Amino acid sequence: MPHEYDDPITPEAIAAAARRAEGLARAKPEIPFERHVSVAVHETFCGCATSIEDEIEGGMSGLHAELLRAVGEHASGMARAERSEDWDEVDEASAQSFPASDPPAWVGGRARAIEQEND
């Protein structure tokens, strides 16, 4: 539901819109994430920050574009943080052992006998 004209654009409001976008994305992952961000911005911020400014400027206003960018970045950061929480000790050990867990590279050429040293 849109807010009144005097609602400030605060970090808390951007975080709330990001949470809304993230929730929409989880509910309908088939829809592009940018669309969820757009809906969340529309629902969270006053129409004067989006629709009215767009109409005045004859296209997407700078304020509207910045709201979309800020909310999108915040929501993306939340998603990355959520995925990193799923990381466990096994994932960490696997990542740390990566070079050692790869098989040796194939070295082309003919096989040679290894000569033993005579002492």
C-alpha positions in Angstrom: 0.0 0.0 0.0 1.5 3.4 -1.0 2.5 5.8 1.7 1.8 9.5 2.1 3.9 12.2 0.4 5.9 13.0 3.4 7.4 9.5 4.0 11.1 9.8 4.0 13.4 7.5 2.0 15.4 5.9 4.8 17.8 2.9 5.0 15.1 1.1 7.0 12.5 1.7 4.2 15.0 0.4 1.6 15.7 -2.6 3.7 11.9 -3.2 4.1 11.5 -3.0 0.3 14.5 -5.4 -0.2 12.9 -7.9 2.2 9.6 -7.6 0.3 11.4 -8.2 -3.1 13.2 -11.2 -1.6 10.0 -12.6 -0.4 8.3 -12.1 -3.7 11.3 -13.8 -5.5 11.1 -16.8 -3.2 7.3 -17.1 -3.8 7.6 -16.8 -7.6 11.2 -17.6 -8.7 10.1 -17.8 -12.4 9.5 -14.1 -12.5 12.6 -11.9 -13.2 14.1 -10.5 -10.0 14.0 -7.0 -11.4 10.2 -7.2 -11.6 10.0 -8.2 -7.9 12.2 -5.2 -7.0 10.0 -2.9 -9.0 6.8 -4.2 -7.3 8.5 -3.9 -3.9 9.5 -0.3 -4.6 6.0 0.5 -5.7 4.4 -1.0 -2.6 6.9 0.5 -0.2 7.5 4.1 -1.4 5.1 6.9 -2.0 3.9 7.4 -5.6 5.5 10.8 -5.5 8.9 9.1 -5.5 8.1 6.8 -8.4 5.0 7.4 -10.6 4.7 11.2 -10.2 8.4 11.8 -10.6 8.4 9.6 -13.7 5.5 11.5 -15.2 7.2 14.9 -14.5 10.4 13.8 -16.1 8.8 12.0 -19.0 10.3 8.6 -18.3 11.9 6.9 -15.4 13.1 9.5 -13.0 16.5 9.5 -11.4 15.0 9.1 -8.0 13.0 6.0 -9.2 16.0 4.5 -10.8 18.1 5.0 -7.7 15.4 3.4 -5.5 15.4 0.4 -7.8 19.2 0.2 -7.8 19.4 0.5 -4.0 16.6 -2.0 -3.2 17.9 -4.4 -5.8 21.5 -4.3 -4.4 20.2 -4.7 -0.8 18.0 -7.6 -1.8 20.8 -9.3 -3.7 23.1 -8.9 -0.7 20.5 -10.5 1.5 20.2 -13.5 -0.9 24.0 -13.9 -1.0 24.2 -13.8 2.8 21.4 -16.3 3.1 23.3 -18.7 0.7 26.5 -18.3 2.7 24.7 -19.3 5.9 24.0 -22.7 4.2 27.8 -23.2 3.9 29.0 -25.9 6.4 32.3 -27.5 7.5 32.2 -30.1 4.7 31.7 -27.3 2.0 34.6 -25.4 3.6 36.9 -28.5 3.7 36.0 -29.2 0.1 36.8 -25.7 -1.0 40.1 -25.6 0.9 41.2 -28.9 -0.6 40.4 -28.0 -4.2 43.8 -28.0 -5.8 44.8 -31.3 -4.0 41.6 -33.0 -4.9 42.1 -32.6 -8.6 43.7 -35.5 -10.4 47.2 -34.9 -11.8 47.3 -33.5 -15.3 48.0 -35.9 -18.1 51.6 -35.5 -19.3 52.0 -36.6 -22.9 55.0 -38.5 -24.1 56.5 -41.9 -24.0 56.9 -43.8 -20.7 60.5 -44.1 -19.5 62.0 -46.4 -17.0 63.3 -44.8 -13.9 66.9 -45.8 -13.3 68.0 -46.6 -9.8 71.2 -45.1 -8.6 74.0 -47.5 -7.7 75.7 -46.6 -4.5 
